[in-house]
Amino acid sequence: MVSSCPKRPVRKAVFPVAGLGTRFLPASKAVPKEMLTVVDMPVIQYAVNEAREAGIEHFVFVTGRNKGVIEDHFDLQPELVGMLASRNKSDMLEVLSKNQPEAGRTSFTRQQEPLGLGHAVWCARDIVGDEPFALLLPDMVMKAKNEGCLSSLMEVYNNTGGNIIAVEECDPKDVSSYGVVVLGEEQGGGFAINGMVEKPAVEDAPSNLMINGRYILQPEIFKLLENQETGAGGEIQITDAMLRLAKMQEFFGYTFTGSTYDCGSKEGFIAANVSFALDRDDTGPVVRKLVAELLGI
Ligand code: UTP
């Protein structure tokens, strides 16, 4: 039987960053793909900033071998700060400080073996504990029209409680590359999710609302992940655990209407770079001119 959950605050966010990033070889051989830059910020920083804007207080990174530089990135660098201060580089100091989590607000754990996204999330169980948490797939870099995607999920959560999944419309021809949801009644600024299907055939897809990499989940997911068999691709899948959790708890959806760039793929990564560079005052005018020249327009 499906039951509603108490609306406890969402304070922690999990960032799974232990994947091998094979689509980005050779770049990802020694540099984690999450540290590749979109303009001048590593991919991972976009998701962390989105989480912080949404009120998240603690940032949990599930890393793996060769990912130590992610921990360094979120640490304070006193020598660099001292050098910038002595040279009066206040603009650069501000850039560093606004991207810096407070001391004691980050945790790092290792997945040890990349056994799938579901397994990576399970590795965060002790740090998250018995409370709802946000899950952000950092590969998915989002450009919102107004507030960030996770902030909108938090608003729906504050109305409905339960588990929340962000979705967005995709080309119906592409549904077989994604998990998609079955749309239910409107509720609390979102909608009830009446089912989920992982990578459906185009003709069988219940909707073109693809799951885009932002979630709020209840801690009961950890127990389900613990006992879960491997699924598609021989990996422990988060969607399989969510399908089992949906038999016990409510799931709601929120449709994100901004732009999402899959920075785990080359095309998405390049598109994100061009798109963010065009939007910025410092890079926009020159990049616009360069792109127009390259396209001969
Ligand atoms: P992806 O499937 O996009 O990442 O997982 P990947 O496996 O690194 O990519 P390719 O296909 O080999 O290029 C989505 C997110 O889940 C993390 C990844 O780091 C990425 O942020 N992940 C995936 C883990 O943390 N552990 C895993 O076992 C798998």
Boltz pocket constraint, residues with backbone or C-beta under 6 A from the ligand:
constraints:
  - pocket:
      binder: B
      contacts: [[A, 16], [A, 17], [A, 18], [A, 19], [A, 20], [A, 21], [A, 22], [A, 23], [A, 24], [A, 62], [A, 111], [A, 113], [A, 114], [A, 115], [A, 116], [A, 117], [A, 119], [A, 120], [A, 137], [A, 138], [A, 139], [A, 264]]
      max_distance: 6.0
